[in-house]
Amino acid sequence: MSDAERAGAWTNWSGAIACRPAAVLHPRDDAEIAAVLARAAAAGQCVRPVGSGHSSSALCATDGVLLALDHCTGIERFDPSSGRVTVRGGTVLHDLGHALRRHGLALANLGDIDRQTVAGAIATGTHGTGRALGNLSSQVVALRLVSADGAMRDVGADAPELLAAARVSLGALGIVSAVTLQALPAYRLHERTERISLTDVVARFASEAAAHRHFECFYFPRHGFAEAKALDPTTAEPASVAGVEGERIGWSHEILPSVREQKFHEMEYAVPEDAGVACFEALAARLRARHPAVAWPLEIRTVAADDAWLSPAYGRATCAISVHQDGRKPHEDLFADLEPIFWEHGGRPHWGKWHRCDAKRLAGRHPRLADFAALRERLDPDGRLLNAHLRALLVG
Ligand SMILES: Cc1cc2nc3c(=O)[nH]c(=O)nc-3n(C[C@H](O)[C@H](O)[C@H](O)COP(=O)(O)OP(=O)(O)OC[C@H]3O[C@@H](n4cnc5c(N)ncnc54)[C@H](O)[C@@H]3O)c2cc1C
């Protein structure tokens, strides 16, 4: 290892997760990824792939090798007839959105931001909102996996079980060096935002979520109101709503993501869709009663069911509910006080956000967790890709 490769401290986006890896390495292709894995194995080091570091659970923390694909970016292949695009794993979603637009295409959905890498976003089941829209991993039709022993696998429709496991893999099955996504023809969205009461959220959420392509609410318990946001496809020009308060029109990759400059901590659970509003109400009540100083919002979104083994929306239509806290303020006690409400409502944690789950707690919640753990063991019997956080989730 050269001095240039020797790393200092690494922290995630929020600053809450820190580690001191022995090295942060930036391979340029699959052969270099395999070489990093082989060298680390020979040195007895753990390897953790990292994307943009936007996860706030300890998925990437390691004192071994942090493997970043920031030199493995861009579109590898594009098939105009099918709208399928193969993109290298380290590509940032923001860059992908602009590149797809140049081909007249767009992703079916995005989350709240577009700063994540493609491989990092799918690995945790990152999602946006939309009752008929699955998380980003549900747009994946194939991927390329470099497993711990350096073997390269093209995983596609001919290996449906492996694909369903590898789409949301927490970086535990190997390094995802490329992802093939099913894109859509580029589309414009019309955004309408309005301020509503908690009573309105409770009364209207289900019908509004059914009526719009995207619908979400941010409730601010300290201030007693919610911001509701509805987005629908349109062919209208942006100028048609210029000057209209709370409305705008633009291409999907411009309208869907927000810019989040202020750091925050976040806990999110995926609960069955029909338990979503009750869970949201219970969280709002506890926030108001016990944590009146919290100024950050409680958020509720919808995600369609999918079949990726570790997807929080596996097999069930979902409401994703998030609690936020200022990044400069303590969050552990707040989240620990609210988390049982999610468990009581059948919640599954967002893998990339704060939670206190382990294999035992998750066993009854994730029907394919044991299958995933067994597959992981087969692909990486020496646990080269495991850190302490993943051991607790996948080994127990
Ligand atoms: C401001 C903000 C807004 C967010 N908004 C949303 C949202 O709207 N919806 C939502 O669902 N989530 C959201 N998140 C969470 C975020 O989308 C996820 O944590 C996502 O996984 C982060 O992507 P990343 O590229 O930063 O990956 P990292 O956080 O760096 O890594 C995430 C996981 O991917 C693995 N990984 C990374 N690269 C590879 C690779 N090449 N091969 C294999 N595994 C790999 C890592 O090992 C790790 O397990 C948000 C987070 C922040 C900070």
The ligand as a MOL file (V3000), in Angstrom:
LIG
                    3D

  0  0  0     0  0            999 V3000
M  V30 BEGIN CTAB
M  V30 COUNTS 53 58 0 0 0
M  V30 BEGIN ATOM
M  V30 1 C -29.8540 13.9340 2.7200 0
M  V30 2 C -30.2620 12.4910 2.5180 0
M  V30 3 C -31.4350 12.2060 1.8560 0
M  V30 4 C -31.8310 10.8800 1.6740 0
M  V30 5 N -33.0120 10.6290 1.0440 0
M  V30 6 C -33.4280 9.3550 0.9180 0
M  V30 7 C -34.6670 9.0640 0.2810 0
M  V30 8 O -35.3790 9.9340 -0.1750 0
M  V30 9 N -35.0530 7.7540 0.2030 0
M  V30 10 C -34.3030 6.7540 0.7250 0
M  V30 11 O -34.7100 5.5950 0.6460 0
M  V30 12 N -33.1030 6.9920 1.2970 0
M  V30 13 C -32.6620 8.2650 1.4060 0
M  V30 14 N -31.4490 8.5190 1.9920 0
M  V30 15 C -30.5930 7.3840 2.3450 0
M  V30 16 C -29.6480 7.0390 1.1730 0
M  V30 17 O -30.3370 7.0630 -0.0660 0
M  V30 18 C -29.0700 5.6480 1.3520 0
M  V30 19 O -28.4230 5.5480 2.5750 0
M  V30 20 C -28.1400 5.2380 0.1930 0
M  V30 21 O -27.8300 3.8870 0.3350 0
M  V30 22 C -26.8830 6.0830 0.1640 0
M  V30 23 O -26.1960 5.8860 -1.0420 0
M  V30 24 P -24.6250 6.1260 -1.1110 0
M  V30 25 O -24.1940 6.1450 -2.5240 0
M  V30 26 O -24.2730 7.2880 -0.2770 0
M  V30 27 O -24.0850 4.7840 -0.4490 0
M  V30 28 P -23.3020 4.5450 0.9210 0
M  V30 29 O -24.0860 5.1520 2.0160 0
M  V30 30 O -21.9010 4.9520 0.7600 0
M  V30 31 O -23.4110 2.9610 0.9920 0
M  V30 32 C -24.6620 2.3530 1.1660 0
M  V30 33 C -24.5340 0.8500 1.0140 0
M  V30 34 O -24.1810 0.5360 -0.3180 0
M  V30 35 C -23.0540 -0.3050 -0.3410 0
M  V30 36 N -22.3360 -0.0170 -1.5640 0
M  V30 37 C -21.8750 1.1710 -2.0040 0
M  V30 38 N -21.2790 1.0210 -3.2000 0
M  V30 39 C -21.3530 -0.2850 -3.5140 0
M  V30 40 C -20.9110 -1.0710 -4.5990 0
M  V30 41 N -20.2790 -0.5480 -5.6360 0
M  V30 42 N -21.1510 -2.3950 -4.5760 0
M  V30 43 C -21.8020 -2.9670 -3.5390 0
M  V30 44 N -22.2550 -2.2720 -2.4740 0
M  V30 45 C -22.0290 -0.9510 -2.4710 0
M  V30 46 C -22.2980 0.0560 0.9330 0
M  V30 47 O -21.4140 -0.9560 1.3170 0
M  V30 48 C -23.4410 0.2380 1.8980 0
M  V30 49 O -23.8640 -1.0100 2.3670 0
M  V30 50 C -31.0210 9.8160 2.1850 0
M  V30 51 C -29.8280 10.1140 2.8450 0
M  V30 52 C -29.4530 11.4410 3.0240 0
M  V30 53 C -28.1860 11.7440 3.7640 0
M  V30 END ATOM
M  V30 BEGIN BOND
M  V30 1 1 1 2
M  V30 2 1 2 3
M  V30 3 2 2 52
M  V30 4 2 3 4
M  V30 5 1 4 5
M  V30 6 1 4 50
M  V30 7 2 5 6
M  V30 8 1 6 7
M  V30 9 1 6 13
M  V30 10 2 7 8
M  V30 11 1 7 9
M  V30 12 1 9 10
M  V30 13 2 10 11
M  V30 14 1 10 12
M  V30 15 2 12 13
M  V30 16 1 13 14
M  V30 17 1 14 15
M  V30 18 1 14 50
M  V30 19 1 15 16
M  V30 20 1 16 17
M  V30 21 1 16 18
M  V30 22 1 18 19
M  V30 23 1 18 20
M  V30 24 1 20 21
M  V30 25 1 20 22
M  V30 26 1 22 23
M  V30 27 1 23 24
M  V30 28 2 24 25
M  V30 29 1 24 26
M  V30 30 1 24 27
M  V30 31 1 27 28
M  V30 32 2 28 29
M  V30 33 1 28 30
M  V30 34 1 28 31
M  V30 35 1 31 32
M  V30 36 1 32 33
M  V30 37 1 33 34
M  V30 38 1 33 48
M  V30 39 1 34 35
M  V30 40 1 35 36
M  V30 41 1 35 46
M  V30 42 1 36 37
M  V30 43 1 36 45
M  V30 44 2 37 38
M  V30 45 1 38 39
M  V30 46 1 39 40
M  V30 47 2 39 45
M  V30 48 1 40 41
M  V30 49 2 40 42
M  V30 50 1 42 43
M  V30 51 2 43 44
M  V30 52 1 44 45
M  V30 53 1 46 47
M  V30 54 1 46 48
M  V30 55 1 48 49
M  V30 56 2 50 51
M  V30 57 1 51 52
M  V30 58 1 52 53
M  V30 END BOND
M  V30 END CTAB
M  END
